[in-house]
């Protein structure tokens, strides 16, 4: 059905715009006539559009964008023209749950910045019913109608262009009135339909939105680019049995027609379209108030409202903290947080109405774990940070999305620390963000933080570890170099200068005026991908410090104008007989640095002291051996983050063949004395990589014995009951989880007993170990255990509990159960499509499920693309997971051939990255299999 139905001569009142039966007969008649008359043209146009789309992806030559009738579209750019600026939107919308349609009107007040004959704006999947344009007089007290002579729609550009009968002159105020409708479907993007089932079995529907980055155009015609900010006034038509929510507080609720109410909301502040949000449904809420007087509410289905109290308490405390930290009070009168049953992301920071996945907002203290609590707190802290970084100050264009996500990722740890100060959250930052980003950023398929992007599909690919975690790590590195007070003074200046407006990366660096080295230094970090490895090479009394790009795998990526050199704030420590001294120097891209030490007094050198720098450090073997010895003798000389850093650097340097794999394994022997979570977490990730490569070799049983010998003392010390301080519980859970992976006898025996008591006797499980106990039952049990977990999954009402049961199911060795899981995913009823990435990640870790999930993805590729249509940032993670355990030439070839034959436009560089990782694993085995086998054989009698 064509979306461009011409009805310019008709005037519609408010109710007619919302009465689908009134105009649908006219619409369908017109559609039928157009389809009959233009069938051949449509066929030819679709052929031309397909060819045009292929050319857009494969050719850099200029092409003509065509409209839906095969005509040249009036605007030939992926970005909107700047001739017209929106000032205010007045929107009325009706999501009709019965017809599965939404309909509405929008009045856009605009200012003509440069004379033009065309009005061009965004729209996607919308049926435009009517358009009227009015030009204000000089005194703005009257207006005249301007006829529309031409009407164009470009599917490729996701734009409409309307040709006016007269030129719109610069400086004029122009009102654009559009009536529209669209489908209200079960999807995960735009304005969409969701549902939930009550404990009594009743299905209840709701309408929700997810607009970032380009979804607003699917809900109403708009100027859908982040720098085209405007004010929004919203009216929502709903059933009497529902409530509606918008970014701003409710003003009035009035009868609309039989059984319907229209809610009118306060006009918003100046904001971008991607931050507009609305929800209609049957929800309950709890409310509190910040010290500033902001009303904070958390919304959820009535049967889950008791799970909202942690979120409410967290939101109020974090808002109070941010008001002080940023020096600017939260600018809206209210802040709502709402749990959405179908939601593709973890959460979305819509100003004043943050939407969440159930598991990131709801928490039951009687059933949820410490990790569940940590997730809820950090996600809320992240989204509330966005109310300043992203909402108040917005990036000018998506290439600088890291300004939003990098700051929010860093600040979330500061906010979370306000909720629980029992452990330093910034220590967790080192592993969760910095090391995570570095693990991705050392591949040739990575990308710079600030990267050119114009195609809407390409925007999705920027929502990754580089924008979030690397961005946050670079901000933290700069803050450490400058000093906390000075750094935050500059950040407050940045927020004040660009509030309610837009900023670029260059604008942030300009804030540090008088320190020109900041721009020079940070450009080397943001405008090229990757990072360096710094080598400290000691010869007698001199230490030579050099840098080079750190790279894993054969793929190198494009050349860099900085030649992959960096300005590095390098902090190092020197341990001598009198103690440990630390110093900081700046490494320039082309300069060689040397410093002098007392050769007779030095015990060891440690680079990146404190782990603030986004780089790795290597040494000559003598110094590495001294560090290994220090860990064995007294590892507490180093902080937990420095111990974790040594392990992570050694692990990745060994993978890159810059140090021997045996030296890396030698370092892990100290773990028998280690009692802290952070070093153990890093070490287990590194050892898991080795274990997976050895799984099908004769030496794997010796690897398992080694892991058991390392973990046993700490497991005995901690015990296998869910007791003790918070970090003991977290560490015990980690060891239990990895014990299941490595086949640890004590863990499996204990877990099977706990599972049997739960299944057969109804015995309650400790909240922090229940996920691992469920997995023990499915992984080391049979069909009976797996069927019972599936039954409990379908009954569970607590989102975090439901997810634990789903993860456990993915680890069963029962092929029949795994196939049943995949069938449920395909239907999207028992297991929602939003949870398919969880299934993919977990089943890919299961040797019994790896080929099943790979075959499922191959066989259902087009359906998966449809599930995540418009929210394609989920797709790269699916590909990464499903290929993550491949390490043979045959598997490499299969992956390459499959993705060569299908549509991969949603994946960015992930296919190339996955192939690079498979090749790296193949090469690792060729280089290290014999060496590692000998190492474990030599130690066989020890453990």
Secondary structure, 3 states (H helix, E strand, C coil): CCCECCCCCCCCCHHHHCCHHHHHHHHHHHHHHHHHHCHHHHHHHHHHHHHHHHHHHHCCCCCCCECCCCCECCCCCCCCCCCEEEEEEEEEEEEECCCCEEEEEEEEEEEECCCEEEEEEECCCCEEEEEEEEEECCCCCCEEEECEEEEEEECCCCEEEEEEEEEECCCCEEEEEEEEEEECCECCCEEEEEEEECCCCCEEEEEEEECCCCCHHHCCCECCCCCCCEEEEEEEEEECCCEEEECCCEEEEEEEECCEEEEEECCCCCECHHHCCEEEECCEEEEEECCCCCEEEEEECHHHHHHHHHHHHHHHHHHHHHHHHHCCCCCCCEEEEEEECCCCCCEECCCCEEEEEHHHCCCCCCCCCHHHHHHHHHHHHHHHHHCCECCCEEECCHHHCHHHHHHHHHHHHHHHHHHCCCCCHHHHHHHHHHHHHHHHHCECCCCCCCCCCCCHHHHHHHCCHHHHHHHHHHHHHHHHHHCHHHHHHHHHHHHHHHCCEEECHHHHHHHCCCCHHHHHHHHHHHCCCCCEEEEEEEECCEEEEEEEECCECCCCCCCCCCCCCCCEEEEEEEEECCEEEEEEEEECCCCCEEEECCCCCEEEEEECCCCCCCCEEEECHHHHHHHHHHHHHHHHHCCHHHHHHHHHHHHHHHHCCCCCHHHHHHHHHHHHHCCCHHHHHHHHHHHHHHHHHHCCCCCHHHHHHHHHHHHHHHHHHHCCCCCCCHHHHHHHHHHHHHHHHHCCHHHHHHHHHHHHHHHHHCCCCCCCCHHHHHHHHHHHCCHHHHHHHHHHHHHCCCHHHHHHHHHHHCCCCCHHHHHHHHHHHHHCCCCCHHHHHHHHHHHCCCCCCHHHHHHHHHHCHHHHHHHCCCCHHHHHHHHHHHCCCCCCHHHHHHHHHHHHCCCCCCCCCHHHHHHHHHHHHHHHHHHHHHHHHHHHHHCCCCC
